[in-house]
Amino acid sequence: MSEQRARKLADRIQVIVAEMLERRIKDPRLGFVTVTDVRVTGDLREATIFYTVLGDELEREGTAAALQSATGIIRSEVGKQTGIKFTPTIAFVADAIPETAAHIEDLLREARERDAQVAGLAAEATFAGEPDPYKHDEDEDED
């Protein structure tokens, strides 16, 4: 029961934070942010908000600073809109999904290139000995 309640609260927090970042937080350091996931502990005391930022490292750092400074405002709004007894503490964590996905794509591309090289070598390969190294019944009859 508690796990379901935590998931519902996490979904609600994700919507609230996304709307606040889009409409209410006017920090110029805030880049193009997407809230990817929210996880709430079982006791509903802590919420971890995962986000991604479109842009380079400088924009990511600026966005992290902007989110850190806006944490209090966001937390108070979460408390108002959810109406729960204890408003969870909020921590913003940069999501590593885009970097991980890019790394996986690079590995897959490298594997495809190696497969193509092996297929090319196999197409040009010849047998090391005779074309058919196995004995057949006809060979025994000749002896």
N, CA, C and O atoms as CSV, one atom per row, in Angstrom:
chain,resi,resn,atom,element,x,y,z
A,1,MET,N,N,0.834,-1.198,0.000
A,1,MET,CA,C,0.000,0.000,0.000
A,1,MET,C,C,0.874,1.254,0.000
A,1,MET,O,O,0.622,2.197,-0.751
A,2,SER,N,N,1.894,1.256,0.842
A,2,SER,CA,C,2.769,2.412,0.968
A,2,SER,C,C,3.537,2.675,-0.320
A,2,SER,O,O,3.776,3.826,-0.683
A,3,GLU,N,N,3.929,1.591,-1.018
A,3,GLU,CA,C,4.657,1.743,-2.277
A,3,GLU,C,C,3.779,2.412,-3.340
A,3,GLU,O,O,4.252,3.250,-4.108
A,4,GLN,N,N,2.523,2.039,-3.375
A,4,GLN,CA,C,1.590,2.645,-4.323
A,4,GLN,C,C,1.374,4.121,-3.995
A,4,GLN,O,O,1.294,4.956,-4.896
A,5,ARG,N,N,1.282,4.430,-2.743
A,5,ARG,CA,C,1.104,5.826,-2.314
A,5,ARG,C,C,2.338,6.659,-2.667
A,5,ARG,O,O,2.215,7.798,-3.117
A,6,ALA,N,N,3.525,6.088,-2.461
A,6,ALA,CA,C,4.767,6.782,-2.808
A,6,ALA,C,C,4.832,7.029,-4.307
A,6,ALA,O,O,5.267,8.099,-4.734
A,7,ARG,N,N,4.407,6.061,-5.116
A,7,ARG,CA,C,4.431,6.226,-6.577
A,7,ARG,C,C,3.453,7.326,-7.022
A,7,ARG,O,O,3.771,8.128,-7.900
A,8,LYS,N,N,2.278,7.354,-6.417
A,8,LYS,CA,C,1.299,8.401,-6.749
A,8,LYS,C,C,1.834,9.782,-6.378
A,8,LYS,O,O,1.693,10.740,-7.138
A,9,LEU,N,N,2.449,9.871,-5.202
A,9,LEU,CA,C,3.024,11.148,-4.775
A,9,LEU,C,C,4.158,11.555,-5.710
A,9,LEU,O,O,4.282,12.729,-6.058
A,10,ALA,N,N,4.982,10.600,-6.116
A,10,ALA,CA,C,6.083,10.896,-7.030
A,10,ALA,C,C,5.560,11.414,-8.368
A,10,ALA,O,O,6.111,12.359,-8.933
A,11,ASP,N,N,4.501,10.797,-8.867
A,11,ASP,CA,C,3.917,11.266,-10.129
A,11,ASP,C,C,3.371,12.683,-9.988
A,11,ASP,O,O,3.530,13.509,-10.887
A,12,ARG,N,N,2.738,12.955,-8.872
A,12,ARG,CA,C,2.178,14.289,-8.627
A,12,ARG,C,C,3.293,15.329,-8.499
A,12,ARG,O,O,3.183,16.435,-9.028
A,13,ILE,N,N,4.361,14.967,-7.795
A,13,ILE,CA,C,5.498,15.886,-7.641
A,13,ILE,C,C,6.126,16.175,-9.003
A,13,ILE,O,O,6.517,17.310,-9.275
A,14,GLN,N,N,6.226,15.165,-9.851
A,14,GLN,CA,C,6.810,15.364,-11.180
A,14,GLN,C,C,6.006,16.395,-11.978
A,14,GLN,O,O,6.588,17.253,-12.643
A,15,VAL,N,N,4.702,16.317,-11.916
A,15,VAL,CA,C,3.849,17.272,-12.635
A,15,VAL,C,C,4.009,18.674,-12.050
A,15,VAL,O,O,4.148,19.647,-12.791
A,16,ILE,N,N,3.989,18.773,-10.739
A,16,ILE,CA,C,4.108,20.083,-10.082
A,16,ILE,C,C,5.435,20.741,-10.428
A,16,ILE,O,O,5.469,21.916,-10.792
A,17,VAL,N,N,6.530,19.988,-10.316
A,17,VAL,CA,C,7.858,20.546,-10.584
A,17,VAL,C,C,7.990,20.952,-12.052
A,17,VAL,O,O,8.531,22.015,-12.355
A,18,ALA,N,N,7.503,20.122,-12.948
A,18,ALA,CA,C,7.589,20.451,-14.374
A,18,ALA,C,C,6.823,21.738,-14.685
A,18,ALA,O,O,7.310,22.591,-15.428
A,19,GLU,N,N,5.635,21.874,-14.122
A,19,GLU,CA,C,4.858,23.093,-14.344
A,19,GLU,C,C,5.550,24.311,-13.746
A,19,GLU,O,O,5.561,25.382,-14.353
A,20,MET,N,N,6.124,24.153,-12.567
A,20,MET,CA,C,6.813,25.290,-11.941
A,20,MET,C,C,8.028,25.711,-12.756
A,20,MET,O,O,8.264,26.904,-12.943
A,21,LEU,N,N,8.791,24.757,-13.236
A,21,LEU,CA,C,9.974,25.087,-14.030
A,21,LEU,C,C,9.586,25.769,-15.344
A,21,LEU,O,O,10.315,26.614,-15.863
A,22,GLU,N,N,8.450,25.390,-15.854
A,22,GLU,CA,C,8.002,25.979,-17.117
A,22,GLU,C,C,7.404,27.370,-16.927
A,22,GLU,O,O,7.626,28.255,-17.754
A,23,ARG,N,N,6.646,27.572,-15.845
A,23,ARG,CA,C,5.868,28.811,-15.725
A,23,ARG,C,C,6.347,29.778,-14.641
A,23,ARG,O,O,6.293,30.992,-14.840
A,24,ARG,N,N,6.810,29.269,-13.508
A,24,ARG,CA,C,7.038,30.160,-12.369
A,24,ARG,C,C,8.487,30.505,-12.085
A,24,ARG,O,O,8.778,31.614,-11.637
A,25,ILE,N,N,9.392,29.591,-12.331
A,25,ILE,CA,C,10.806,29.842,-12.027
A,25,ILE,C,C,11.401,30.614,-13.202
A,25,ILE,O,O,11.459,30.104,-14.321
A,26,LYS,N,N,11.836,31.827,-12.945
A,26,LYS,CA,C,12.327,32.717,-14.010
A,26,LYS,C,C,13.830,32.969,-13.923
A,26,LYS,O,O,14.306,34.022,-14.347
A,27,ASP,N,N,14.565,32.029,-13.388
A,27,ASP,CA,C,16.012,32.172,-13.260
A,27,ASP,C,C,16.659,32.103,-14.646
A,27,ASP,O,O,16.410,31.149,-15.383
A,28,PRO,N,N,17.478,33.085,-15.019
A,28,PRO,CA,C,18.097,33.068,-16.354
A,28,PRO,C,C,19.101,31.927,-16.537
A,28,PRO,O,O,19.430,31.575,-17.670
A,29,ARG,N,N,19.583,31.354,-15.451
A,29,ARG,CA,C,20.520,30.228,-15.564
A,29,ARG,C,C,19.815,28.937,-15.934
A,29,ARG,O,O,20.450,27.977,-16.368
A,30,LEU,N,N,18.502,28.915,-15.761
A,30,LEU,CA,C,17.726,27.705,-16.003
A,30,LEU,C,C,17.645,27.437,-17.500
A,30,LEU,O,O,17.105,28.244,-18.257
A,31,GLY,N,N,18.185,26.301,-17.918
A,31,GLY,CA,C,18.171,25.927,-19.329
A,31,GLY,C,C,16.903,25.175,-19.681
A,31,GLY,O,O,15.908,25.226,-18.958
A,32,PHE,N,N,16.957,24.478,-20.799
A,32,PHE,CA,C,15.826,23.671,-21.242
A,32,PHE,C,C,15.840,22.372,-20.447
A,32,PHE,O,O,16.572,21.439,-20.778
A,33,VAL,N,N,15.024,22.320,-19.393
A,33,VAL,CA,C,15.029,21.215,-18.429
A,33,VAL,C,C,13.846,20.292,-18.678
A,33,VAL,O,O,12.737,20.739,-18.968
A,34,THR,N,N,14.108,18.993,-18.558
A,34,THR,CA,C,13.056,17.995,-18.609
A,34,THR,C,C,13.143,17.159,-17.337
A,34,THR,O,O,14.196,16.605,-17.021
A,35,VAL,N,N,12.038,17.071,-16.613
A,35,VAL,CA,C,11.989,16.231,-15.419
A,35,VAL,C,C,11.703,14.814,-15.901
A,35,VAL,O,O,10.620,14.528,-16.411
A,36,THR,N,N,12.687,13.926,-15.734
A,36,THR,CA,C,12.551,12.572,-16.272
A,36,THR,C,C,11.924,11.589,-15.292
A,36,THR,O,O,11.217,10.670,-15.707
A,37,ASP,N,N,12.175,11.771,-13.991
A,37,ASP,CA,C,11.632,10.829,-13.013
A,37,ASP,C,C,11.672,11.459,-11.628
A,37,ASP,O,O,12.472,12.355,-11.356
A,38,VAL,N,N,10.802,10.976,-10.768
A,38,VAL,CA,C,10.804,11.373,-9.358
A,38,VAL,C,C,10.674,10.099,-8.542
A,38,VAL,O,O,9.838,9.243,-8.830
A,39,ARG,N,N,11.509,9.987,-7.523
A,39,ARG,CA,C,11.425,8.833,-6.628
A,39,ARG,C,C,11.239,9.345,-5.205
A,39,ARG,O,O,11.952,10.237,-4.745
A,40,VAL,N,N,10.272,8.763,-4.532
A,40,VAL,CA,C,9.954,9.146,-3.156
A,40,VAL,C,C,10.213,7.943,-2.262
A,40,VAL,O,O,9.861,6.817,-2.612
A,41,THR,N,N,10.823,8.178,-1.117
A,41,THR,CA,C,11.076,7.087,-0.179
A,41,THR,C,C,9.759,6.558,0.366
A,41,THR,O,O,8.724,7.220,0.283
A,42,GLY,N,N,9.814,5.361,0.922
A,42,GLY,CA,C,8.608,4.711,1.435
A,42,GLY,C,C,7.919,5.482,2.540
A,42,GLY,O,O,6.699,5.401,2.684
A,43,ASP,N,N,8.691,6.240,3.335
A,43,ASP,CA,C,8.087,7.022,4.409
A,43,ASP,C,C,7.627,8.399,3.936
A,43,ASP,O,O,7.156,9.202,4.741
A,44,LEU,N,N,7.757,8.676,2.661
A,44,LEU,CA,C,7.320,9.921,2.013
A,44,LEU,C,C,8.034,11.156,2.554
A,44,LEU,O,O,7.484,12.257,2.516
A,45,ARG,N,N,9.246,10.981,3.052
A,45,ARG,CA,C,9.988,12.107,3.630
A,45,ARG,C,C,10.992,12.731,2.666
A,45,ARG,O,O,11.356,13.896,2.829
A,46,GLU,N,N,11.445,11.978,1.666
A,46,GLU,CA,C,12.460,12.488,0.746
A,46,GLU,C,C,12.043,12.201,-0.692
A,46,GLU,O,O,11.563,11.115,-1.018
A,47,ALA,N,N,12.239,13.202,-1.534
A,47,ALA,CA,C,11.943,13.048,-2.961
A,47,ALA,C,C,13.199,13.390,-3.757
A,47,ALA,O,O,13.815,14.435,-3.545
A,48,THR,N,N,13.566,12.511,-4.661
A,48,THR,CA,C,14.696,12.744,-5.551
A,48,THR,C,C,14.129,12.991,-6.937
A,48,THR,O,O,13.402,12.163,-7.486
A,49,ILE,N,N,14.474,14.143,-7.493
A,49,ILE,CA,C,13.952,14.541,-8.804
A,49,ILE,C,C,15.085,14.437,-9.812
A,49,ILE,O,O,16.112,15.104,-9.684
A,50,PHE,N,N,14.883,13.584,-10.824
A,50,PHE,CA,C,15.877,13.404,-11.871
A,50,PHE,C,C,15.504,14.289,-13.051
A,50,PHE,O,O,14.336,14.379,-13.431
A,51,TYR,N,N,16.506,14.939,-13.625
A,51,TYR,CA,C,16.251,15.859,-14.727
A,51,TYR,C,C,17.366,15.767,-15.762
A,51,TYR,O,O,18.477,15.327,-15.466
A,52,THR,N,N,17.046,16.191,-16.976
A,52,THR,CA,C,18.052,16.325,-18.031
A,52,THR,C,C,18.010,17.756,-18.540
A,52,THR,O,O,16.991,18.441,-18.445
A,53,VAL,N,N,19.141,18.191,-19.085
A,53,VAL,CA,C,19.252,19.544,-19.616
A,53,VAL,C,C,19.791,19.447,-21.035
A,53,VAL,O,O,20.784,18.764,-21.288
A,54,LEU,N,N,19.137,20.126,-21.943
A,54,LEU,CA,C,19.609,20.177,-23.316
A,54,LEU,C,C,20.666,21.272,-23.405
A,54,LEU,O,O,20.392,22.436,-23.112
A,55,GLY,N,N,21.866,20.894,-23.809
A,55,GLY,CA,C,22.923,21.891,-23.922
A,55,GLY,C,C,24.272,21.341,-23.504
A,55,GLY,O,O,24.439,20.142,-23.278
A,56,ASP,N,N,25.220,22.242,-23.407
A,56,ASP,CA,C,26.591,21.843,-23.062
A,56,ASP,C,C,26.795,21.814,-21.546
A,56,ASP,O,O,25.856,22.015,-20.777
A,57,GLU,N,N,28.013,21.565,-21.142
A,57,GLU,CA,C,28.345,21.433,-19.718
A,57,GLU,C,C,28.094,22.731,-18.945
A,57,GLU,O,O,27.658,22.688,-17.795
A,58,LEU,N,N,28.360,23.864,-19.553
A,58,LEU,CA,C,28.130,25.156,-18.893
A,58,LEU,C,C,26.644,25.366,-18.590
A,58,LEU,O,O,26.290,25.842,-17.512
A,59,GLU,N,N,25.783,25.011,-19.538
A,59,GLU,CA,C,24.338,25.138,-19.309
A,59,GLU,C,C,23.869,24.157,-18.238
A,59,GLU,O,O,22.975,24.477,-17.454
A,60,ARG,N,N,24.463,22.965,-18.198
A,60,ARG,CA,C,24.095,21.989,-17.154
A,60,ARG,C,C,24.457,22.512,-15.770
A,60,ARG,O,O,23.680,22.379,-14.824
A,61,GLU,N,N,25.639,23.107,-15.660
A,61,GLU,CA,C,26.059,23.648,-14.361
A,61,GLU,C,C,25.180,24.814,-13.937
A,61,GLU,O,O,24.817,24.919,-12.766
A,62,GLY,N,N,24.834,25.694,-14.874
A,62,GLY,CA,C,23.950,26.810,-14.566
A,62,GLY,C,C,22.576,26.343,-14.137
A,62,GLY,O,O,21.991,26.887,-13.201
A,63,THR,N,N,22.064,25.339,-14.816
A,63,THR,CA,C,20.755,24.798,-14.466
A,63,THR,C,C,20.791,24.149,-13.091
A,63,THR,O,O,19.852,24.299,-12.309
A,64,ALA,N,N,21.866,23.428,-12.788
A,64,ALA,CA,C,21.987,22.804,-11.464
A,64,ALA,C,C,21.983,23.866,-10.377
A,64,ALA,O,O,21.343,23.690,-9.340
A,65,ALA,N,N,22.693,24.969,-10.605
A,65,ALA,CA,C,22.708,26.059,-9.620
A,65,ALA,C,C,21.331,26.698,-9.486
A,65,ALA,O,O,20.901,27.016,-8.377
A,66,ALA,N,N,20.638,26.889,-10.604
A,66,ALA,CA,C,19.296,27.483,-10.571
A,66,ALA,C,C,18.316,26.582,-9.832
A,66,ALA,O,O,17.492,27.067,-9.057
A,67,LEU,N,N,18.400,25.284,-10.065
A,67,LEU,CA,C,17.517,24.352,-9.363
A,67,LEU,C,C,17.826,24.311,-7.874
A,67,LEU,O,O,16.917,24.214,-7.050
A,68,GLN,N,N,19.087,24.384,-7.536
A,68,GLN,CA,C,19.474,24.395,-6.121
A,68,GLN,C,C,18.909,25.625,-5.412
A,68,GLN,O,O,18.438,25.534,-4.278
A,69,SER,N,N,18.958,26.767,-6.082
A,69,SER,CA,C,18.447,27.985,-5.450
A,69,SER,C,C,16.920,28.016,-5.398
A,69,SER,O,O,16.346,28.695,-4.546
A,70,ALA,N,N,16.264,27.295,-6.292
A,70,ALA,CA,C,14.799,27.293,-6.330
A,70,ALA,C,C,14.185,26.149,-5.530
A,70,ALA,O,O,12.964,25.998,-5.509
A,71,THR,N,N,15.004,25.352,-4.882
A,71,THR,CA,C,14.503,24.174,-4.165
A,71,THR,C,C,13.474,24.540,-3.100
A,71,THR,O,O,12.468,23.844,-2.958
A,72,GLY,N,N,13.701,25.602,-2.358
A,72,GLY,CA,C,12.768,26.005,-1.301
A,72,GLY,C,C,11.397,26.391,-1.844
A,72,GLY,O,O,10.369,25.986,-1.301
A,73,ILE,N,N,11.388,27.171,-2.911
A,73,ILE,CA,C,10.117,27.593,-3.524
A,73,ILE,C,C,9.370,26.381,-4.065
A,73,ILE,O,O,8.157,26.257,-3.897
A,74,ILE,N,N,10.110,25.494,-4.714
A,74,ILE,CA,C,9.485,24.303,-5.296
A,74,ILE,C,C,8.930,23.411,-4.189
A,74,ILE,O,O,7.828,22.877,-4.316
A,75,ARG,N,N,9.682,23.249,-3.113
A,75,ARG,CA,C,9.229,22.403,-2.009
A,75,ARG,C,C,7.968,22.962,-1.368
A,75,ARG,O,O,7.050,22.209,-1.042
A,76,SER,N,N,7.917,24.281,-1.184
A,76,SER,CA,C,6.718,24.860,-0.576
A,76,SER,C,C,5.507,24.694,-1.493
A,76,SER,O,O,4.398,24.463,-1.012
A,77,GLU,N,N,5.706,24.809,-2.790
A,77,GLU,CA,C,4.597,24.613,-3.731
A,77,GLU,C,C,4.142,23.158,-3.754
A,77,GLU,O,O,2.948,22.878,-3.859
A,78,VAL,N,N,5.089,22.240,-3.655
A,78,VAL,CA,C,4.729,20.815,-3.576
A,78,VAL,C,C,3.887,20.564,-2.325
A,78,VAL,O,O,2.900,19.830,-2.377
A,79,GLY,N,N,4.274,21.170,-1.207
A,79,GLY,CA,C,3.503,21.018,0.028
A,79,GLY,C,C,2.096,21.566,-0.103
A,79,GLY,O,O,1.138,20.956,0.373
A,80,LYS,N,N,1.968,22.724,-0.751
A,80,LYS,CA,C,0.636,23.328,-0.926
A,80,LYS,C,C,-0.249,22.476,-1.814
A,80,LYS,O,O,-1.420,22.255,-1.502
A,81,GLN,N,N,0.303,21.996,-2.919
A,81,GLN,CA,C,-0.526,21.293,-3.898
A,81,GLN,C,C,-0.811,19.836,-3.545
A,81,GLN,O,O,-1.815,19.284,-3.996
A,82,THR,N,N,0.044,19.206,-2.752
A,82,THR,CA,C,-0.215,17.807,-2.404
A,82,THR,C,C,-1.040,17.679,-1.135
A,82,THR,O,O,-1.808,16.727,-0.994
A,83,GLY,N,N,-0.897,18.620,-0.210
A,83,GLY,CA,C,-1.698,18.599,1.004
A,83,GLY,C,C,-1.338,17.488,1.974
A,83,GLY,O,O,-2.163,17.120,2.810
A,84,ILE,N,N,-0.142,16.949,1.890
A,84,ILE,CA,C,0.252,15.905,2.835
A,84,ILE,C,C,0.811,16.539,4.103
A,84,ILE,O,O,1.202,17.706,4.112
A,85,LYS,N,N,0.841,15.749,5.168
A,85,LYS,CA,C,1.225,16.279,6.479
A,85,LYS,C,C,2.666,16.794,6.490
A,85,LYS,O,O,2.927,17.901,6.960
A,86,PHE,N,N,3.597,15.995,5.973
A,86,PHE,CA,C,4.994,16.386,5.914
A,86,PHE,C,C,5.414,16.514,4.456
A,86,PHE,O,O,5.332,15.554,3.690
A,87,THR,N,N,5.857,17.687,4.086
A,87,THR,CA,C,6.347,17.898,2.725
A,87,THR,C,C,7.735,17.267,2.617
A,87,THR,O,O,8.612,17.545,3.435
A,88,PRO,N,N,7.931,16.422,1.612
A,88,PRO,CA,C,9.234,15.756,1.504
A,88,PRO,C,C,10.350,16.735,1.141
A,88,PRO,O,O,10.127,17.724,0.442
A,89,THR,N,N,11.554,16.437,1.630
A,89,THR,CA,C,12.706,17.218,1.197
A,89,THR,C,C,12.960,16.875,-0.266
A,89,THR,O,O,12.668,15.769,-0.720
A,90,ILE,N,N,13.507,17.844,-0.992
A,90,ILE,CA,C,13.684,17.673,-2.432
A,90,ILE,C,C,15.166,17.757,-2.774
A,90,ILE,O,O,15.882,18.651,-2.321
A,91,ALA,N,N,15.600,16.809,-3.579
A,91,ALA,CA,C,16.974,16.814,-4.084
A,91,ALA,C,C,16.922,16.645,-5.602
A,91,ALA,O,O,16.263,15.741,-6.114
A,92,PHE,N,N,17.613,17.512,-6.300
A,92,PHE,CA,C,17.682,17.420,-7.765
A,92,PHE,C,C,18.949,16.668,-8.162
A,92,PHE,O,O,20.040,16.963,-7.672
A,93,VAL,N,N,18.789,15.693,-9.054
A,93,VAL,CA,C,19.915,14.886,-9.522
A,93,VAL,C,C,19.883,14.872,-11.047
A,93,VAL,O,O,18.862,14.556,-11.658
A,94,ALA,N,N,21.018,15.220,-11.649
A,94,ALA,CA,C,21.107,15.184,-13.111
A,94,ALA,C,C,21.030,13.730,-13.563
A,94,ALA,O,O,21.768,12.877,-13.070
A,95,ASP,N,N,20.141,13.460,-14.496
A,95,ASP,CA,C,19.909,12.114,-14.993
A,95,ASP,C,C,20.986,11.749,-16.008
A,95,ASP,O,O,21.304,12.548,-16.890
A,96,ALA,N,N,21.541,10.564,-15.890
A,96,ALA,CA,C,22.628,10.127,-16.778
A,96,ALA,C,C,22.111,9.350,-17.981
A,96,ALA,O,O,22.909,8.770,-18.717
A,97,ILE,N,N,20.817,9.320,-18.201
A,97,ILE,CA,C,20.252,8.540,-19.302
A,97,ILE,C,C,20.781,8.991,-20.664
A,97,ILE,O,O,21.152,8.127,-21.458
A,98,PRO,N,N,20.842,10.283,-20.986
A,98,PRO,CA,C,21.331,10.652,-22.325
A,98,PRO,C,C,22.777,10.215,-22.581
A,98,PRO,O,O,23.103,9.752,-23.674
A,99,GLU,N,N,23.635,10.362,-21.580
A,99,GLU,CA,C,25.026,9.946,-21.754
A,99,GLU,C,C,25.125,8.434,-21.893
A,99,GLU,O,O,25.895,7.931,-22.711
A,100,THR,N,N,24.346,7.711,-21.094
A,100,THR,CA,C,24.355,6.259,-21.171
A,100,THR,C,C,23.838,5.788,-22.524
A,100,THR,O,O,24.399,4.869,-23.120
A,101,ALA,N,N,22.776,6.413,-23.005
A,101,ALA,CA,C,22.226,6.040,-24.309
A,101,ALA,C,C,23.232,6.317,-25.427
A,101,ALA,O,O,23.369,5.511,-26.347
A,102,ALA,N,N,23.925,7.433,-25.357
A,102,ALA,CA,C,24.935,7.751,-26.369
A,102,ALA,C,C,26.068,6.737,-26.328
A,102,ALA,O,O,26.567,6.325,-27.374
A,103,HIS,N,N,26.479,6.329,-25.128
A,103,HIS,CA,C,27.539,5.339,-24.992
A,103,HIS,C,C,27.100,3.997,-25.587
A,103,HIS,O,O,27.878,3.342,-26.280
A,104,ILE,N,N,25.870,3.594,-25.319
A,104,ILE,CA,C,25.348,2.336,-25.865
A,104,ILE,C,C,25.285,2.407,-27.385
A,104,ILE,O,O,25.626,1.438,-28.063
A,105,GLU,N,N,24.855,3.540,-27.928
A,105,GLU,CA,C,24.820,3.706,-29.382
A,105,GLU,C,C,26.215,3.591,-29.978
A,105,GLU,O,O,26.383,2.974,-31.030
A,106,ASP,N,N,27.212,4.166,-29.333
A,106,ASP,CA,C,28.595,4.050,-29.810
A,106,ASP,C,C,29.053,2.591,-29.802
A,106,ASP,O,O,29.692,2.133,-30.750
A,107,LEU,N,N,28.728,1.869,-28.738
A,107,LEU,CA,C,29.107,0.461,-28.662
A,107,LEU,C,C,28.415,-0.369,-29.741
A,107,LEU,O,O,29.035,-1.247,-30.340
A,108,LEU,N,N,27.150,-0.099,-29.987
A,108,LEU,CA,C,26.425,-0.819,-31.035
A,108,LEU,C,C,26.993,-0.516,-32.422
A,108,LEU,O,O,27.103,-1.413,-33.258
A,109,ARG,N,N,27.350,0.738,-32.663
A,109,ARG,CA,C,27.953,1.106,-33.943
A,109,ARG,C,C,29.279,0.379,-34.132
A,109,ARG,O,O,29.564,-0.136,-35.213
A,110,GLU,N,N,30.083,0.339,-33.080
A,110,GLU,CA,C,31.368,-0.357,-33.142
A,110,GLU,C,C,31.167,-1.849,-33.394
A,110,GLU,O,O,31.915,-2.452,-34.164
A,111,ALA,N,N,30.163,-2.450,-32.753
A,111,ALA,CA,C,29.883,-3.876,-32.961
A,111,ALA,C,C,29.438,-4.134,-34.402
A,111,ALA,O,O,29.839,-5.136,-34.993
A,112,ARG,N,N,28.618,-3.251,-34.979
A,112,ARG,CA,C,28.195,-3.411,-36.377
A,112,ARG,C,C,29.389,-3.327,-37.318
A,112,ARG,O,O,29.479,-4.094,-38.277
A,113,GLU,N,N,30.307,-2.397,-37.049
A,113,GLU,CA,C,31.497,-2.265,-37.886
A,113,GLU,C,C,32.360,-3.519,-37.806
A,113,GLU,O,O,32.866,-3.985,-38.826
A,114,ARG,N,N,32.533,-4.068,-36.611
A,114,ARG,CA,C,33.327,-5.289,-36.460
A,114,ARG,C,C,32.647,-6.474,-37.132
A,114,ARG,O,O,33.310,-7.306,-37.749
A,115,ASP,N,N,31.324,-6.550,-37.012
A,115,ASP,CA,C,30.592,-7.622,-37.694
A,115,ASP,C,C,30.771,-7.527,-39.203
A,115,ASP,O,O,30.919,-8.550,-39.872
A,116,ALA,N,N,30.760,-6.318,-39.746
A,116,ALA,CA,C,30.954,-6.131,-41.180
A,116,ALA,C,C,32.363,-6.557,-41.587
A,116,ALA,O,O,32.546,-7.156,-42.647
A,117,GLN,N,N,33.359,-6.253,-40.757
A,117,GLN,CA,C,34.730,-6.675,-41.046
A,117,GLN,C,C,34.842,-8.199,-41.045
A,117,GLN,O,O,35.472,-8.775,-41.932
A,118,VAL,N,N,34.239,-8.845,-40.061
A,118,VAL,CA,C,34.289,-10.301,-39.983
A,118,VAL,C,C,33.563,-10.914,-41.175
A,118,VAL,O,O,34.040,-11.893,-41.747
A,119,ALA,N,N,32.426,-10.359,-41.555
A,119,ALA,CA,C,31.690,-10.878,-42.710
A,119,ALA,C,C,32.516,-10.717,-43.983
A,119,ALA,O,O,32.507,-11.603,-44.838
A,120,GLY,N,N,33.229,-9.602,-44.121
A,120,GLY,CA,C,34.092,-9.389,-45.285
A,120,GLY,C,C,35.228,-10.393,-45.318
A,120,GLY,O,O,35.545,-10.932,-46.379
A,121,LEU,N,N,35.838,-10.651,-44.190
A,121,LEU,CA,C,36.908,-11.644,-44.129
A,121,LEU,C,C,36.384,-13.052,-44.403
A,121,LEU,O,O,37.059,-13.845,-45.060
A,122,ALA,N,N,35.216,-13.361,-43.920
A,122,ALA,CA,C,34.637,-14.685,-44.139
A,122,ALA,C,C,34.281,-14.891,-45.604
A,122,ALA,O,O,34.388,-16.009,-46.107
A,123,ALA,N,N,33.864,-13.846,-46.295
A,123,ALA,CA,C,33.506,-13.967,-47.711
A,123,ALA,C,C,34.739,-14.248,-48.564
A,123,ALA,O,O,34.641,-14.934,-49.581
A,124,GLU,N,N,35.883,-13.732,-48.167
A,124,GLU,CA,C,37.118,-13.921,-48.924
A,124,GLU,C,C,37.886,-15.158,-48.482
A,124,GLU,O,O,38.877,-15.516,-49.119
A,125,ALA,N,N,37.468,-15.810,-47.431
A,125,ALA,CA,C,38.216,-16.927,-46.857
A,125,ALA,C,C,38.101,-18.176,-47.732
A,125,ALA,O,O,37.100,-18.395,-48.415
A,126,THR,N,N,39.157,-18.982,-47.687
A,126,THR,CA,C,39.150,-20.283,-48.363
A,126,THR,C,C,39.460,-21.346,-47.326
A,126,THR,O,O,39.908,-21.044,-46.220
A,127,PHE,N,N,39.217,-22.590,-47.699
A,127,PHE,CA,C,39.476,-23.683,-46.783
A,127,PHE,C,C,40.974,-23.842,-46.580
A,127,PHE,O,O,41.758,-23.576,-47.490
A,128,ALA,N,N,41.369,-24.268,-45.404
A,128,ALA,CA,C,42.781,-24.464,-45.104
A,128,ALA,C,C,43.305,-25.727,-45.779
A,128,ALA,O,O,44.476,-25.778,-46.154
A,129,GLY,N,N,42.482,-26.724,-45.936
A,129,GLY,CA,C,42.890,-27.977,-46.579
A,129,GLY,C,C,42.024,-28.218,-47.802
A,129,GLY,O,O,41.795,-27.324,-48.617
A,130,GLU,N,N,41.556,-29.438,-47.906
A,130,GLU,CA,C,40.674,-29.788,-49.015
A,130,GLU,C,C,39.316,-29.130,-48.807
A,130,GLU,O,O,38.953,-28.826,-47.671
A,131,PRO,N,N,38.566,-28.904,-49.863
A,131,PRO,CA,C,37.243,-28.286,-49.702
A,131,PRO,C,C,36.309,-29.121,-48.844
A,131,PRO,O,O,35.482,-28.563,-48.122
A,132,ASP,N,N,36.418,-30.460,-48.906
A,132,ASP,CA,C,35.559,-31.327,-48.106
A,132,ASP,C,C,36.447,-32.268,-47.316
A,132,ASP,O,O,36.858,-33.298,-47.851
A,133,PRO,N,N,36.761,-31.961,-46.067
A,133,PRO,CA,C,37.726,-32.759,-45.313
A,133,PRO,C,C,37.158,-34.062,-44.746
A,133,PRO,O,O,37.902,-34.828,-44.133
A,134,TYR,N,N,35.896,-34.331,-44.928
A,134,TYR,CA,C,35.271,-35.510,-44.333
A,134,TYR,C,C,35.375,-36.705,-45.257
A,134,TYR,O,O,35.349,-36.562,-46.480
A,135,LYS,N,N,35.493,-37.894,-44.665
A,135,LYS,CA,C,35.528,-39.126,-45.444
A,135,LYS,C,C,34.113,-39.492,-45.829
A,135,LYS,O,O,33.168,-39.286,-45.068
A,136,HIS,N,N,33.986,-40.030,-47.011
A,136,HIS,CA,C,32.685,-40.476,-47.504
A,136,HIS,C,C,32.762,-41.967,-47.794
A,136,HIS,O,O,33.852,-42.535,-47.869
A,137,ASP,N,N,31.621,-42.591,-47.954
A,137,ASP,CA,C,31.565,-44.024,-48.227
A,137,ASP,C,C,32.282,-44.366,-49.529
A,137,ASP,O,O,32.873,-45.440,-49.637
A,138,GLU,N,N,32.242,-43.482,-50.513
A,138,GLU,CA,C,32.889,-43.741,-51.786
A,138,GLU,C,C,34.395,-43.886,-51.626
A,138,GLU,O,O,35.022,-44.683,-52.325
A,139,ASP,N,N,34.985,-43.111,-50.697
A,139,ASP,CA,C,36.424,-43.164,-50.466
A,139,ASP,C,C,36.836,-44.519,-49.903
A,139,ASP,O,O,37.906,-45.019,-50.251
A,140,GLU,N,N,36.035,-45.119,-49.058
A,140,GLU,CA,C,36.356,-46.428,-48.471
A,140,GLU,C,C,36.293,-47.522,-49.514
A,140,GLU,O,O,37.055,-48.487,-49.448
A,141,ASP,N,N,35.396,-47.387,-50.475
A,141,ASP,CA,C,35.267,-48.398,-51.527
A,141,ASP,C,C,36.513,-48.440,-52.401
A,141,ASP,O,O,36.879,-49.505,-52.900
A,142,GLU,N,N,37.165,-47.307,-52.593
A,142,GLU,CA,C,38.346,-47.248,-53.448
A,142,GLU,C,C,39.534,-47.926,-52.790
A,142,GLU,O,O,40.414,-48.409,-53.503
A,143,ASP,N,N,39.604,-47.986,-51.474
A,143,ASP,CA,C,40.746,-48.582,-50.772
A,143,ASP,C,C,40.670,-50.049,-50.810
A,143,ASP,O,O,41.545,-50.726,-50.270
